[in-house]
Amino acid sequence: MFKKTFAALLLGSVLASGAVSAADYVIDQEGQHAFVNFKISHLGYSWLYGTFKDFDGTFSYDAAQPEASKVNVTLRTASLDSNHAERDKHLRSADFLNTSKHPKATFASTKVVSTGEGTADIVGDLTLNGVTKEVIIAAYFIGEGDDPWGGYRAGFEGTTTLQLSDFGIKANLGPASESVELTLAVEGVRK
């Protein structure tokens, strides 16, 4: 009886310690070590690239249990920058992001599914332009370790493609421009 009880307690403590071993990180946007970039076809002739300059977020990560990871990001939509002031004004208008009515976009993960060595699908709810939809970010682990300032960092990159109409964006730039690809490169500092 004692052996069974001891074994159950030992197993319980191992499982419990694994559940709490995920480290929490703050995305280092302030140090410009994180980016949310976008790419969309311009009429099928070329690519338009841009970025969102103002966002913050957190994530938790444990290499031994990547499925226990969590991600939360808040992005200020008016921080959109495509390197052209008039175009940016139009992209911030009600034709696209309607930033005066919807100044923030958020992403909150609901689950993480490991897809291989250092890769995972991050499933979560994206709220953009007042619409919330489930999206999947295909992510890969870049690396982790000590930094020169006494901290500890971890970094990831992920991509997803959004259909503009799914988020209430009705502007029609032709069939080649119905979707936008987002690339998120984040480096976090462990709390």
C-alpha positions in Angstrom: 0.0 0.0 0.0 2.8 2.4 0.9 4.6 1.8 -2.4 1.5 2.5 -4.4 0.8 5.7 -2.5 4.4 6.9 -2.8 4.4 6.1 -6.5 1.2 8.1 -7.0 2.6 11.0 -5.0 5.9 10.9 -7.0 4.1 10.8 -10.3 1.7 13.6 -9.2 4.6 15.8 -8.2 6.5 15.1 -11.5 3.4 16.0 -13.5 2.7 19.1 -11.4 6.3 20.3 -11.8 6.1 19.9 -15.6 2.9 21.9 -15.7 4.4 24.9 -14.0 7.8 24.8 -15.7 6.8 27.1 -18.6 8.6 30.4 -18.5 6.8 33.7 -19.0 8.2 36.3 -21.4 7.5 39.9 -22.4 7.9 40.6 -26.1 10.8 43.0 -26.6 9.2 45.5 -28.9 10.7 48.4 -27.1 14.2 47.3 -28.0 13.1 46.7 -31.6 13.5 42.9 -31.3 10.0 42.1 -32.5 8.1 42.9 -35.6 4.6 42.4 -37.1 5.0 42.8 -40.8 2.5 42.3 -43.7 2.7 41.6 -47.4 -0.1 42.0 -49.9 -0.2 41.8 -53.7 -0.5 45.1 -55.4 -3.0 44.3 -58.2 -1.1 41.2 -59.0 1.9 43.1 -60.3 4.2 43.5 -57.3 4.2 43.2 -53.5 3.3 45.9 -51.0 5.1 45.5 -47.7 4.4 47.2 -44.4 4.7 46.9 -40.6 2.8 47.8 -37.4 5.2 49.8 -35.2 3.2 49.8 -31.9 2.3 46.5 -30.2 3.1 44.6 -27.1 2.5 41.1 -25.7 3.5 38.2 -23.7 4.1 34.5 -24.2 4.9 31.5 -22.1 7.0 28.7 -23.4 8.5 25.4 -22.2 10.6 23.5 -24.7 9.7 20.2 -23.0 5.9 20.9 -23.3 5.4 23.3 -26.2 1.6 22.4 -26.2 1.4 24.3 -22.9 2.6 27.6 -24.5 0.4 30.7 -24.6 0.6 33.9 -26.6 -1.2 37.2 -26.2 -0.6 40.3 -28.4 -2.2 43.7 -28.6 -1.5 45.8 -31.7 -2.4 49.5 -32.2 -3.8 49.5 -35.7 -3.0 53.2 -36.4 0.7 52.4 -36.1 0.5 50.8 -39.6 3.4 52.0 -41.8 3.8 51.1 -45.5 6.3 53.9 -46.2 3.8 56.1 -48.0 1.8 58.6 -46.0 -1.2 58.9 -48.3 -1.6 55.1 -48.7 -1.3 54.7 -44.9 -4.1 57.2 -44.4 -6.3 55.2 -46.8 -5.3 51.9 -45.1 -6.3 53.4 -41.7 -9.7 54.5 -43.1 -13.0 52.8 -42.9 -12.2 51.2 -46.3 -9.7 48.9 -44.6 -8.7 48.9 -40.9 -11.1 51.7 -39.6 -8.5 52.6 -36.9 -10.6 55.4 -35.4 -13.4 52.9 -34.6 -11.1 49.9 -33.9 -7.8 51.2 -32.6 -6.6 47.8 -31.4 -6.2 44.3 -32.8 -5.7 41.4 -30.4 -4.5 37.8 -30.7 -5.0 35.3 -27.9 -3.9 31.7 -28.3 -6.4 29.0 -27.5 -4.0 26.0 -28.1 -0.6 25.1 -29.5 -0.2 22.0 -31.6 3.4 20.7 -32.0 4.1 20.0 -35.7 7.7 18.8 -35.5 11.0 19.6 -34.0 10.9 23.2 -33.1 7.7 23.9 -35.0 4.0 24.4 -34.0 0.7 25.7 -35.1 -0.5 28.4 -32.7 -4.3 28.4 -32.9 -6.1 31.5 -31.5 -8.6 34.2 -31.8 -7.7 37.3 -33.8 -9.8 40.4 -33.4 -9.3 42.8 -36.2 -11.6 45.6 -37.5 -14.2 44.5 -34.8 -14.4 40.9 -36.1 -13.0 37.9 -34.2 -12.0 34.8 -36.1 -9.9 31.8 -35.3 -6.5 31.8 -37.1 -3.6 29.5 -37.2 0.0 30.8 -37.0 2.6 28.4 -38.3 5.5 29.1 -35.9 9.0 27.9 -35.5 11.4 28.3 -32.6 14.6 30.3 -33.4 16.5 30.0 -30.2 16.8 30.8 -26.5 19.5 31.7 -24.0 21.3 34.3 -21.9 21.6 37.8 -23.2 24.6 40.2 -22.5 22.5 42.2 -20.0 21.8 39.5 -17.5 18.5 38.4 -18.9 17.2 35.3 -20.7 15.5 35.5 -24.1 13.6 33.2 -26.5 12.6 34.0 -30.1 10.1 32.7 -32.6 8.8 33.5 -36.0 5.3 32.8 -37.3 3.2 33.4 -40.4 -0.4 33.4 -41.3 -2.6 34.4 -44.2 -5.8 36.3 -43.7 -8.7 36.8 -46.1 -9.6 40.5 -45.9 -13.3 39.8 -46.3 -13.2 37.5 -43.2 -12.5 40.6 -41.1 -15.1 42.9 -42.7 -12.7 44.6 -45.1 -14.7 45.2 -48.2 -12.3 47.2 -50.3 -11.9 45.4 -53.6 -8.4 45.7 -55.1 -8.9 42.7 -57.4 -8.6 38.9 -56.9 -4.8 39.0 -56.4 -5.2 41.3 -53.4 -7.9 39.5 -51.4 -5.5 38.1 -48.8 -2.7 39.5 -46.7 0.3 37.5 -45.3 1.4 38.4 -41.8 4.8 37.6 -40.4 5.4 37.9 -36.7 9.0 37.8 -35.4 9.2 38.0 -31.6 11.9 37.9 -29.1 10.8 37.8 -25.5 12.6 38.6 -22.3 11.9 36.2 -19.5 10.1 37.8 -16.5 
